[in-house]
Amino acid sequence: MYSVYYGDRFINGEYPKSLRKHIEECKKYPSWTEEIAEKFYYSYRIIKIGMTSDHYHRKYTLSSQENTFMHKHIDFEGTKAKAEFVESVLRAKIEKTCGKNAKNVGNDHFICSNINTIKSICNHFEEWVEEALKMYENL
C-alpha cells in the first residue's frame, strides 16, 4: 500500500490570516532580528507533497527532521509506479492551478507566495489525488 501526502509548517492547519502580518507580530519579540524574521517567513511559505509506503513513519520523520506536519494523506493499493504517477499529477495540478504563486523547488516542495495559496492547495488535495487515481486507472 502507498500513500500520497500533503504537509506544511502550521500545526493542526491553523493558518494565520496573513504571513506578513504574522511575521510583523513575531518581530516584536526582543530576540528577533530582521534576519531571523525573514528566515521564519521563508520557511513558513514552504509546503510539501510526497509519496510513501508507510505514512505513519513518514509523518514522524517529517515533523522531527523537517519541521513539517503531515495534514492529509490518501492510501491506495498499487505499485510504486502508480504512487509516483499520482505524485507527479499532483505536482502538475499545483503548478498549473497556482502558477507563479507556488514555485516548485526540488521534487516535492513548493514555496507559496501567500497563505491563500497554501490553503487552496490543502483544500484541493483530496480532489486532485482522486483525479490522478482515476487517470491512472484509465491508462
N, C-alpha and C positions, 0 to 999 in steps of 0.2 A: 504494500500500500504506500502511496505517495501523498504528499500534501503540497499545496502552494500556500504561501502566507503573505500577509501584509503587516508591517511594523513601522513604528515611528518612535520619537523620543518623548512622547507625552504619556504620563501614567494614566491608565484607565480611560484613555481617549478624552481627557479633559483638556480641551483646546482653549487657549486664550482667544479673545476677540481679534487681537492684532499682535503679531510677533514684535513689531517695532515698539508698540506701547508696552508690551511685556518686558522688553529689553530696557526701555526707559525706566520702568519701575525697579528693575534689578540694579540699575546704575546708582540708585540711591543708597545701596549698601556701601559703607565706608571702604571696604576692601576691594571693591570692584573698580578696575581701571577700564579705560576705553578699550584696550586690547582684550581683556577678559570678556567684556560685553560683546565685542564683535565675534569672538570665537564661539561664545554661547549662542549668539544669533545665528551664526553659520550652522552650527551643529543641530540646532532645533529645526532647521529647514529641511533636514535630510529624512527621507522615507526609504524603506527597504522592502523589496518583494523578493521572493525566492521559492525554492522547492526543497523538500527534504523527505527522507523516508522515515524520520522519527521527529514529529513536530514537538513532542514533549521535551526531548533533549535539546532541539534547536531553540525552543523558547527560552530555556535556561541559558544556553551559551550566548544567545543574542543579548539578553539582559545583563549577564555578568561580564561579557567581554566587549560588547559594543554599545552598551547603554541604550539599547533599542528594545522596545516592548512589542511583542507579537500580539496584535489585537484581533486578527482574524486569520483563520486558516480553513481550507477546504480539503478534505480527504477524498481520495478516489482510488479505485483499483486500476492497475495498469503497469506499464513498463517505465523505465527511466526516460525513454524516448518520448513517451506520452507526457510525462511531467515536464520535460524540457520544452516540448511544444506549447503546453499550456502557459508556462512561464514566459516564453517568447511572445506569445499572443498578448498576454497581459502587459508586457513591456511595450509592445507596439500600440496597444489601446491607450496607455498612459501618454505615450509620445504624441499620438495623433489627436487625442482629446484635449490634452493640456497644452500642447505646443510649447512655446517658449517659457511658460510658467512652471514647467517641470523638466529640468535639464538632466538627462541621463549621464551619470558618472559611474565608471566601472560597468559591471554587468548588471547589477541589481539594486543600485542606489539611484535615487533621484534627488536633486536639490530643487525644492519648490520655492517659488517667489513670494508666496503668501499663505496664510492659514486657510483661506478658502480653497486653494488648490489641494492642500493636504486633506481637508475634509472631503472634498469631492472624490479624490482617489479612494479614500477609505470607504465612502458611501457606495461607490460603484464596484468595489472589489468583487463581491459575490456575482453580480450581473456579468462582469467581464470574464470571470473564470468559467461561469456556466456557458457563455458564448464560445469560449475556447474549447471546452469539453465537447460541445456539440459539433464544432468544426472538426475536431479530431475524429469523431465517430463518422463523419461524412467523407472522410478521405478515401 
